Amino acid sequence: MDVSAAAMIGAGIAAGAAALGASFGNSYVIRSTIEGVARQPEAKGSLQGLMFIGVGLIEALPLLTWVIALIMVFAK
């Protein structure tokens, strides 16, 4: 197996793992927000804003993983 094939396999595994981790993280953040709104409906606005910030930060990981994967694949 040459280096480029290993880089492509590693990039695919890294991208898949990052997507899986992000989906678990997003589900946990959204679940916690729904529970918080169910307990205190008047805090919906502040909880929703924090949820969007958290989801955005969680989604940054797969995007960075794609960039690193592309660098691994196309670097010579």
DORO-320203 format. One record per atom (N, C-alpha, C): residue in three letters; atom name; x, y, z. Coordinates in Angstrom, 3 decimals. Each point is the difference from the previous one (the first is absolute). Layout:
BEGIN
+-------+--------+----------+----------+----------+
| kolnu | lumtor |        X |        Y |        Z |
+-------+--------+----------+----------+----------+
|   ALA |     CA |        X |        Y |        Z |
...
+-------+--------+----------+----------+----------+
This chain:
BEGIN
+-------+--------+----------+----------+----------+
| kolnu | lumtor |        X |        Y |        Z |
+-------+--------+----------+----------+----------+
|   MET |      N |    0.858 |   -1.173 |    0.000 |
|   MET |     CA |   -0.858 |    1.173 |    0.000 |
|   MET |      C |    0.899 |    1.229 |    0.000 |
|   ASP |      N |   -0.246 |    0.901 |   -0.931 |
|   ASP |     CA |    0.827 |    1.196 |   -0.044 |
|   ASP |      C |   -0.553 |    1.069 |    0.942 |
|   VAL |      N |    0.742 |    1.086 |    0.110 |
|   VAL |     CA |   -0.330 |    1.040 |    0.968 |
|   VAL |      C |   -1.299 |    0.703 |   -0.351 |
|   SER |      N |   -0.274 |    0.236 |   -1.271 |
|   SER |     CA |   -1.224 |    0.702 |   -0.367 |
|   SER |      C |   -1.239 |   -0.833 |    0.310 |
|   ALA |      N |    0.069 |   -1.306 |   -0.174 |
|   ALA |     CA |   -1.134 |   -0.862 |    0.343 |
|   ALA |      C |   -0.233 |    0.011 |    1.506 |
|   ALA |      N |    1.065 |   -0.048 |    0.768 |
|   ALA |     CA |   -0.145 |    0.059 |    1.458 |
|   ALA |      C |   -0.557 |    1.344 |    0.441 |
|   ALA |      N |    0.413 |    1.071 |   -0.674 |
|   ALA |     CA |   -0.523 |    1.328 |    0.339 |
|   ALA |      C |   -1.487 |    0.084 |   -0.290 |
|   MET |      N |   -0.428 |   -0.580 |   -1.106 |
|   MET |     CA |   -1.427 |    0.025 |   -0.336 |
|   MET |      C |   -0.819 |   -0.827 |    0.987 |
|   ILE |      N |    0.519 |   -1.144 |    0.389 |
|   ILE |     CA |   -0.703 |   -0.820 |    0.988 |
|   ILE |      C |   -0.063 |    0.730 |    1.337 |
|   GLY |      N |    1.110 |    0.582 |    0.413 |
|   GLY |     CA |    0.020 |    0.748 |    1.256 |
|   GLY |      C |   -0.913 |    1.208 |   -0.038 |
|   ALA |      N |   -0.054 |    0.690 |   -1.139 |
|   ALA |     CA |   -0.881 |    1.158 |   -0.131 |
|   ALA |      C |   -1.459 |   -0.415 |    0.092 |
|   GLY |      N |   -0.333 |   -1.114 |   -0.620 |
|   GLY |     CA |   -1.380 |   -0.482 |    0.070 |
|   GLY |      C |   -0.403 |   -0.413 |    1.403 |
|   ILE |      N |    0.892 |   -0.674 |    0.681 |
|   ILE |     CA |   -0.289 |   -0.416 |    1.381 |
|   ILE |      C |   -0.130 |    1.213 |    0.907 |
|   ALA |      N |    0.887 |    0.975 |   -0.154 |
|   ALA |     CA |   -0.054 |    1.207 |    0.833 |
|   ALA |      C |   -1.268 |    0.788 |   -0.255 |
|   ALA |      N |   -0.390 |    0.139 |   -1.253 |
|   ALA |     CA |   -1.218 |    0.747 |   -0.319 |
|   ALA |      C |   -1.237 |   -0.708 |    0.542 |
|   GLY |      N |   -0.035 |   -1.312 |   -0.120 |
|   GLY |     CA |   -1.129 |   -0.753 |    0.531 |
|   GLY |      C |   -0.094 |    0.074 |    1.515 |
|   ALA |      N |    1.129 |   -0.118 |    0.660 |
|   ALA |     CA |   -0.002 |    0.079 |    1.469 |
|   ALA |      C |   -0.392 |    1.396 |    0.476 |
|   ALA |      N |    0.452 |    1.028 |   -0.700 |
|   ALA |     CA |   -0.360 |    1.368 |    0.385 |
|   ALA |      C |   -1.488 |    0.238 |   -0.198 |
|   ALA |      N |   -0.566 |   -0.510 |   -1.088 |
|   ALA |     CA |   -1.435 |    0.160 |   -0.235 |
|   ALA |      C |   -0.812 |   -0.747 |    1.053 |
|   LEU |      N |    0.439 |   -1.179 |    0.359 |
|   LEU |     CA |   -0.696 |   -0.774 |    1.026 |
|   LEU |      C |    0.069 |    0.701 |    1.355 |
|   GLY |      N |    1.175 |    0.491 |    0.358 |
|   GLY |     CA |    0.146 |    0.714 |    1.263 |
|   GLY |      C |   -0.815 |    1.277 |    0.039 |
|   ALA |      N |   -0.048 |    0.717 |   -1.115 |
|   ALA |     CA |   -0.785 |    1.230 |   -0.051 |
|   ALA |      C |   -1.493 |   -0.292 |    0.131 |
|   SER |      N |   -0.452 |   -1.095 |   -0.603 |
|   SER |     CA |   -1.424 |   -0.321 |    0.114 |
|   SER |      C |   -0.372 |   -0.352 |    1.438 |
|   PHE |      N |    0.871 |   -0.732 |    0.692 |
|   PHE |     CA |   -0.262 |   -0.294 |    1.408 |
|   PHE |      C |    0.032 |    1.271 |    0.848 |
|   GLY |      N |    0.961 |    0.877 |   -0.275 |
|   GLY |     CA |    0.091 |    1.243 |    0.745 |
|   GLY |      C |   -1.198 |    0.895 |   -0.228 |
|   ASN |      N |   -0.438 |    0.116 |   -1.248 |
|   ASN |     CA |   -1.173 |    0.816 |   -0.302 |
|   ASN |      C |   -1.245 |   -0.551 |    0.669 |
|   SER |      N |   -0.166 |   -1.311 |   -0.031 |
|   SER |     CA |   -1.181 |   -0.585 |    0.632 |
|   SER |      C |   -0.002 |    0.242 |    1.505 |
|   TYR |      N |    1.159 |   -0.059 |    0.623 |
|   TYR |     CA |    0.075 |    0.251 |    1.445 |
|   TYR |      C |   -0.329 |    1.455 |    0.329 |
|   VAL |      N |    0.537 |    0.943 |   -0.779 |
|   VAL |     CA |   -0.259 |    1.418 |    0.247 |
|   VAL |      C |   -1.471 |    0.319 |   -0.214 |
|   ILE |      N |   -0.585 |   -0.496 |   -1.070 |
|   ILE |     CA |   -1.403 |    0.293 |   -0.288 |
|   ILE |      C |   -0.917 |   -0.668 |    1.021 |
|   ARG |      N |    0.334 |   -1.218 |    0.400 |
|   ARG |     CA |   -0.804 |   -0.677 |    1.022 |
|   ARG |      C |    0.021 |    0.775 |    1.312 |
|   SER |      N |    1.183 |    0.481 |    0.377 |
|   SER |     CA |    0.106 |    0.755 |    1.240 |
|   SER |      C |   -0.760 |    1.321 |   -0.078 |
|   THR |      N |    0.004 |    0.625 |   -1.169 |
|   THR |     CA |   -0.745 |    1.245 |   -0.172 |
|   THR |      C |   -1.497 |   -0.249 |    0.112 |
|   ILE |      N |   -0.477 |   -1.067 |   -0.607 |
|   ILE |     CA |   -1.427 |   -0.319 |    0.088 |
|   ILE |      C |   -0.400 |   -0.285 |    1.442 |
|   GLU |      N |    0.852 |   -0.717 |    0.724 |
|   GLU |     CA |   -0.293 |   -0.261 |    1.415 |
|   GLU |      C |   -0.030 |    1.298 |    0.804 |
|   GLY |      N |    0.927 |    0.910 |   -0.294 |
|   GLY |     CA |    0.027 |    1.275 |    0.711 |
|   GLY |      C |   -1.221 |    0.847 |   -0.293 |
|   VAL |      N |   -0.443 |    0.009 |   -1.237 |
|   VAL |     CA |   -1.201 |    0.761 |   -0.357 |
|   VAL |      C |   -1.229 |   -0.635 |    0.628 |
|   ALA |      N |   -0.033 |   -1.322 |    0.114 |
|   ALA |     CA |   -1.134 |   -0.670 |    0.636 |
|   ALA |      C |   -0.070 |    0.347 |    1.487 |
|   ARG |      N |    1.158 |    0.199 |    0.612 |
|   ARG |     CA |    0.007 |    0.348 |    1.427 |
|   ARG |      C |   -0.272 |    1.479 |    0.238 |
|   GLN |      N |    0.549 |    0.855 |   -0.859 |
|   GLN |     CA |   -0.175 |    1.447 |    0.149 |
|   GLN |      C |   -0.333 |    0.608 |   -1.366 |
|   PRO |      N |   -1.266 |    0.041 |   -0.357 |
|   PRO |     CA |   -0.371 |    0.526 |   -1.315 |
|   PRO |      C |    0.380 |    1.466 |   -0.201 |
|   GLU |      N |    0.082 |    0.773 |    1.083 |
|   GLU |     CA |    0.342 |    1.420 |   -0.133 |
|   GLU |      C |    1.462 |    0.218 |   -0.383 |
|   ALA |      N |    0.839 |   -1.006 |    0.129 |
|   ALA |     CA |    1.417 |    0.110 |   -0.349 |
|   ALA |      C |    0.283 |   -0.488 |   -1.421 |
|   LYS |      N |   -1.041 |   -0.146 |   -0.807 |
|   LYS |     CA |    0.176 |   -0.556 |   -1.342 |
|   LYS |      C |    0.950 |    0.833 |   -0.849 |
|   GLY |      N |   -0.113 |    1.302 |    0.036 |
|   GLY |     CA |    0.837 |    0.855 |   -0.836 |
|   GLY |      C |    1.482 |   -0.138 |    0.294 |
|   SER |      N |    0.362 |    0.049 |    1.264 |
|   SER |     CA |    1.424 |   -0.105 |    0.346 |
|   SER |      C |    0.531 |   -1.412 |   -0.243 |
|   LEU |      N |   -0.813 |   -1.017 |    0.283 |
|   LEU |     CA |    0.438 |   -1.373 |   -0.248 |
|   LEU |      C |    0.156 |   -0.275 |   -1.494 |
|   GLN |      N |   -0.905 |    0.557 |   -0.797 |
|   GLN |     CA |    0.072 |   -0.227 |   -1.434 |
|   GLN |      C |    1.242 |    0.664 |   -0.600 |
|   GLY |      N |    0.326 |    1.193 |    0.481 |
|   GLY |     CA |    1.214 |    0.663 |   -0.473 |
|   GLY |      C |    1.249 |   -0.778 |    0.352 |
|   LEU |      N |    0.062 |   -0.489 |    1.222 |
|   LEU |     CA |    1.149 |   -0.817 |    0.410 |
|   LEU |      C |    0.062 |   -1.306 |   -0.784 |
|   MET |      N |   -1.179 |   -0.563 |   -0.325 |
|   MET |     CA |   -0.021 |   -1.233 |   -0.782 |
|   MET |      C |    0.595 |    0.226 |   -1.389 |
|   PHE |      N |   -0.371 |    1.120 |   -0.630 |
|   PHE |     CA |    0.520 |    0.263 |   -1.338 |
|   PHE |      C |    1.511 |    0.218 |    0.022 |
|   ILE |      N |    0.503 |    0.656 |    1.026 |
|   ILE |     CA |    1.449 |    0.175 |    0.129 |
|   ILE |      C |    0.678 |   -1.356 |    0.189 |
|   GLY |      N |   -0.560 |   -0.831 |    0.858 |
|   GLY |     CA |    0.573 |   -1.323 |    0.245 |
|   GLY |      C |   -0.017 |   -0.880 |   -1.230 |
|   VAL |      N |   -1.108 |    0.009 |   -0.740 |
|   VAL |     CA |   -0.084 |   -0.812 |   -1.214 |
|   VAL |      C |    0.993 |    0.508 |   -1.041 |
|   GLY |      N |    0.156 |    1.313 |   -0.088 |
|   GLY |     CA |    0.970 |    0.550 |   -0.940 |
|   GLY |      C |    1.420 |   -0.411 |    0.334 |
|   LEU |      N |    0.337 |    0.014 |    1.277 |
|   LEU |     CA |    1.340 |   -0.426 |    0.404 |
|   LEU |      C |    0.209 |   -1.495 |   -0.230 |
|   ILE |      N |   -1.044 |   -0.781 |    0.219 |
|   ILE |     CA |    0.114 |   -1.435 |   -0.229 |
|   ILE |      C |    0.175 |   -0.278 |   -1.496 |
|   GLU |      N |   -0.711 |    0.729 |   -0.838 |
|   GLU |     CA |    0.093 |   -0.211 |   -1.442 |
|   GLU |      C |    1.335 |    0.465 |   -0.572 |
|   ALA |      N |    0.759 |    0.774 |    0.744 |
|   ALA |     CA |    1.314 |    0.431 |   -0.491 |
|   ALA |      C |    0.966 |   -1.178 |   -0.092 |
|   LEU |      N |   -0.156 |   -0.993 |    0.843 |
|   LEU |     CA |    0.911 |   -1.153 |   -0.015 |
|   LEU |      C |   -0.044 |   -0.777 |   -1.316 |
|   PRO |      N |   -1.174 |   -0.387 |   -0.504 |
|   PRO |     CA |    0.014 |   -0.713 |   -1.284 |
|   PRO |      C |    0.523 |    0.855 |   -1.150 |
|   LEU |      N |   -0.256 |    1.289 |    0.027 |
|   LEU |     CA |    0.516 |    0.861 |   -1.058 |
|   LEU |      C |    1.529 |    0.043 |    0.023 |
|   LEU |      N |    0.569 |    0.125 |    1.183 |
|   LEU |     CA |    1.455 |   -0.017 |    0.108 |
|   LEU |      C |    0.571 |   -1.361 |   -0.392 |
|   THR |      N |   -0.727 |   -1.055 |    0.318 |
|   THR |     CA |    0.440 |   -1.335 |   -0.383 |
|   THR |      C |    0.019 |   -0.158 |   -1.508 |
|   TRP |      N |   -0.999 |    0.550 |   -0.686 |
|   TRP |     CA |   -0.011 |   -0.058 |   -1.468 |
|   TRP |      C |    1.181 |    0.753 |   -0.586 |
|   VAL |      N |    0.312 |    1.154 |    0.574 |
|   VAL |     CA |    1.145 |    0.776 |   -0.504 |
|   VAL |      C |    1.290 |   -0.787 |    0.185 |
|   ILE |      N |    0.184 |   -0.581 |    1.172 |
|   ILE |     CA |    1.207 |   -0.784 |    0.257 |
|   ILE |      C |    0.038 |   -1.236 |   -0.891 |
|   ALA |      N |   -1.160 |   -0.624 |   -0.231 |
|   ALA |     CA |   -0.047 |   -1.171 |   -0.877 |
|   ALA |      C |    0.377 |    0.376 |   -1.423 |
|   LEU |      N |   -0.487 |    1.130 |   -0.479 |
|   LEU |     CA |    0.358 |    0.423 |   -1.345 |
|   LEU |      C |    1.493 |    0.338 |   -0.110 |
|   ILE |      N |    0.546 |    0.586 |    1.043 |
|   ILE |     CA |    1.440 |    0.276 |    0.007 |
|   ILE |      C |    0.783 |   -1.311 |   -0.031 |
|   MET |      N |   -0.457 |   -0.999 |    0.764 |
|   MET |     CA |    0.684 |   -1.295 |    0.000 |
|   MET |      C |   -0.054 |   -0.662 |   -1.372 |
|   VAL |      N |   -1.132 |    0.097 |   -0.671 |
|   VAL |     CA |   -0.167 |   -0.678 |   -1.272 |
|   VAL |      C |    0.778 |    0.696 |   -1.108 |
|   PHE |      N |   -0.056 |    1.333 |   -0.035 |
|   PHE |     CA |    0.596 |    0.716 |   -1.115 |
|   PHE |      C |    1.395 |    0.530 |    0.256 |
|   ALA |      N |    0.546 |   -0.173 |    1.187 |
|   ALA |     CA |    1.370 |    0.441 |    0.278 |
|   ALA |      C |    0.983 |   -0.970 |   -0.660 |
|   LYS |      N |    1.035 |    0.564 |   -0.553 |
|   LYS |     CA |    0.994 |   -0.870 |   -0.675 |
|   LYS |      C |    1.362 |    0.168 |    0.589 |
+-------+--------+----------+----------+----------+
